[in-house]
C-alpha cells in the first residue's frame, strides 16, 4: 500500500525572533550606558564650571584685595599733611606697600601658572599697568614726606594731587581688569552651558530611541506571538498527518499480516498436497539444479530424506553420470549445440518443448517429470533398462523459474 507523498509533513522554517530580542536588549544596554555617560559628562561640565568659577572668583577677590591695599598705601600721604607725623606715616606706607607687594605677586603667579596664555596675557598687561601706577603713587608719597619734613607745604599740595591722580589711574586699570575677569567668567560659563545644551539634545535623542525601542519590542513581540501560533498550528497539522500515516501503516500492516497468513495457509495446503502424494515423487530445483522441494513421495520412491536433499544436492545425485553424458551427447546432436552437465536436464525446457523419457528427467524453469526409483541402491544404467517395461518414465514442461520433477511407481506405456 502506498502512502501519498502529499500527506507528508513539510519542514517549517523557524524565524529566530529571539535574536531580535537580543538586538533590542543590546540596544537597551547601550542606551543605558550612553545615558550614564551623558550624566557623567553633564556632571563633569558642572564640576568644571564650578571649579573655574571659583578660581576666577578667587582671582577677582585677590584683585579687590590689591585695590584695598593700594588705597591703604595712599592714605599715609594724605594723613601726613594733617598729622605732620612723618615717621609714623612713613612706617604705615612701608607696611601697606609690603602687604600690597605680597598680594600682587600672588595674583601675578596665579595668572601665569593657572590661566592659559591666550587668556592670561591681557590680564597680566592690565595688572602690570595697575602696579606701575601704584609704584608711581608710592614715589609721590615719599616726595610728600620729604617736602613736609622740609616744611614746604605749598609744593606738598601739588604732589598730593599727583599722588591722587596716580591712584585714580590705578583704579581705572583695576576696573578694566575686573571687567576682563567678568567677561572671561561669562565666556567660560557660556561655553559650559553650550556643552550642556548639546548633551541635553543628545539626551532627548536617546529618549526618542528608548521610546522607539519600546514600540519595537511590542511590535516584534506581536510578530513572535503570531509566529508561535503559526508553528503550533503547523505542529498540530503535522501531528494529524502523522496520526493518519500511522493509521494507514496499521492498515497496511494488517493487510500484510492477512496476506502472510493466506500465503502460509496456501503453503501449508501445498505442502500437505505434496506430502500426501506418497506414490508420486515431486522434486523442484532452482535454475542451477539445486534441489529446493523434495516431497514425501520422492523420499519413499528414491530413498533420500528431504533433509538430505533440499538446499544441498542437485539432480545429478539421482541420475547416473553415464546417463547424463549420453543424454547430453544425444541432445547436442539433435539441437546442434554443446549440451553437457545440468544443461542436459533443461535443454528441451529452454525451448518450451515437452519431454518424456525413461529414467532421466530435467527442466530449467519448472518441469514436471515422473521418475521412479525404489531406492538409492537400485540405480542402474539407462542403457541396461531400456527394454524393461517396469522402468519408470518421466515427462516435464516449462513454467516459471523452478524445476519440478514428479515420478510415479507405475510404468508408463511409451518408450523413449
C-alpha angles and dihedrals in degrees: 000000000000122000112217111247090218089070093058113108115252123228113261116221106222118218110226097228091160089069088062089054089051088054091048091047090050090049091050091051090049089049092052092048091048090049090051089048091051091048090051090048092051090048089048091052090048093049092046091048093049092046093049092045091051091049093051091044089054090049091051089049091053091050090050090049090050089053091051091050091048090053089049089052089052094054100072092061092055095040093050091062091059102033097037089208098133098174093052094047092046089054091050090050092051092049093047092049092050091053090046092049092053093050092044092053091048092051092047094048092048093054093044095049105033107030123072111253095242089058100033099047096073090046092053090051091053092044091050090051089051090051091049091056092047090050089050089050090051090052092050091049091054089051089052090053091051093049092048089050089054091047094241099139095162094068092040091073092057092050091047089055091051090048091053092047089053089052091049091052089048090052089050090054089046091052090053090047094051091046090052090051091051090050091051090050091050092047093050091045091051089049093053091043090053091051091049090049090052090051090048090056090049090050089054088053089052090051090053090049091049090052090048089050091053092050090045091052091050092047095047089044089058090048091048091050091052090047092051091049090050090050091049091050092049090046090052089048089050090051090051091050090047091052090050090050092048090051090049090048091050090051090046090049090049090051091049091050089050092049090045090051091048091049091048090049092048091047090049091049091047090048089049091051092047094047091045091059095082094158095048122064115217116189125176127191137182122245090278094055097254109147113246102166126037113167130202091260089058089049091051096044101038101033096233125116121232089241089060095048113031111093092352111066139043130219091266091077090068095045131064115248092230090054091051092048093047093047091048091053091049091051091046090058093044099044096035097233134086112278118185140143116002090353087076088067097048107032096100093039091055088058093047092246126144115239129195121177141148120256098354127076135168144147133179105216107013122338130172115208139164117224119159123200121165093209143336089263093057095064112131132172116277092233092060094049100045094104095044113108089199094061110104126245130218132218128183145170135190123258124150129328100309131084113225123185125193125185135181130209090226117088119244120232097228124081131210 
